[in-house]
Amino acid sequence: MGGLNQTISEIASKHLPDDSHFLVGVLISEKSGKKVLNVLIDGDNGVNIKTCATVSRSISEEIEASEIIEDAYILEVSSPGVDYPLSGKRQYQKNIGRTLKVILSAGSEVEGVLLEVLDAGIRLNSKKKGKGRKMIEEEINLPLDEIEKSIVQVSFK
């Protein structure tokens, strides 16, 4: 499946409307015997439904023309949901000021407000319990290569 994933990624990247949009990933699965291609795109200023529809049409046309997939398939183009882990510096950049839950490769978890995206990592303002009930804030730098996944925490306050 690596080959098809790569091919669909290249096609999708080619059909993004402009440089402010970027490909987050391509997920390929199967449902009722049909291939399901889930193309996730994002933009520095978000993504709207019209953009998703336009990109979807362009990808479909190219798949049909080049006959990459012979059988019936389902193509879904969308922006990643809030529960989808961030990937790449551009997605982190877009979420500065939001609270992230970061799971590190070592297995530990850190939660904090994303302050800055650095060359090879991110800086968070994290709160932890100090002595008594007092909360202590500390700024921590996390290298990107030590991050397993980061998920934006949605607050309903």
N, C-alpha and C positions, 0 to 999 in steps of 0.2 A: 504493500500500500504506500510505501515511501515515495515511489515514483509518481503515483497519481497525486499524492499530496503536494509534492514539489511542483508538478505541472499546473495544478489548480492554483497554487500560491502565485506562480509566475503570471498566469492569466489574470488573476484578480488584481495583482499589483499594477499590471499594465493598464487596467481599466478604471483605476481610481480617478476621481474628477480633477484633483490638483495636489500639490505638494503638502497641503495642510491635512490631507487624509493619509492613513497608513493601514497596512494589513496587520491584524493582531494574530490571526492564525486560521488554519483550515482544519476542521475536524471531519473525518470521514467515518460513517457508521453504516449499518444496514438495518432496514426496517421493512418487514413484509417482503423480503427478497429484492428490494430496491436499494440502490446506493443512496445514502443521504449525504450531501455535501453541505457542510455548515461553514460558511465563510464569515469570519468576524472582522469587521473593519471599524476604525475609530478615526476621529479627527481632532486636531488641536482645539477646535471649537465645537466638538461634538459631531454627531452624525444625525441626519434626518431621514425620514422614511423615503423621501423622493430620491435621495442619493443611493440608498440601499436598493431601491427598485431599478434605477438606472444601471448600477453596477451589476445587478443580477441579470438584467437583460443582455448586457454586453458579454458577460461570462457565458450565459446560455448559448448565445449566437456563436461564440468561438468554439465551445464544446461541440455544438452541432456541426459546424463547418469542418472541424478537424477530426470529427468522429472519434474522440478520445474515449468516450463511454458509449458503447453500442446499445446497452440495455436501457430501460427506463430508469430515471434517477430523479431525486428531489433535490432542488437547490434552494438553500436558505441563506440570504445575506442579511446580517444584522450587526448591531453593535454589541459588544460583550455586556452581559448583565452585571449588576452590582456584585453578584456573588462570584463572578469570573475573576481569577487572579490577574493582577497587573503583569504585563510583560513588556520589557523594554523601557528605555529612558523616557521616550515620548509620553507613554502612559503615566509614568510617575510624575513627569513635569506637569501634566494636565491636572493632577490630583494634589498639588501643593496646597496645604491649608486644611486638608481633610484627614480624618483619623484612619490609620491603617492598622490592621492586625498583621504582623509579619511573622511567618513561621520560618525559622532558620534551619539550615541543613542539619545542624547538630541536634535538632529536635525541640529546642526551646522556642518560646513565643514572646514577642515584644509588641506592645500596643502603644501608639503615640501619634501625634500630629506630624505630618510630613512637612518639614521646614524647607528642605532644599534637595535638589538632585545634584550629586557630585559627579566627577568624571567616572569613578568606578563604584559608586555607592549612593546611599541616601542618608540624610540626617533627619532624625526624629526627635521631637520633644516628648519624652516619655515620663509618665507619672508612676511613682511606686510608693508604697507605704514606708514611712520612716518610723521613728520611735513613737509609740502611742498611736494616735489616730491621724497624725500629721502626714500629709502627702508631700513627697519631695519630687520636684521636677528636675529632670536631667536631660541634656542633649546628648544623643548617642549617634555615632556614625556606624552604618552597617554596610559592609561591602556587598555589591550585587551578587558576587559569586558564592556568598554564604547564605543567600536568601532562597529558600525552597519556594515560597509563594507569599504574595502580599494581597490582602483583600481589604477593599475600602469598607469601613464600618459605617452603616447608615444609621443616623440618629433621628429619632422621631420626637425629640424634645421640643 
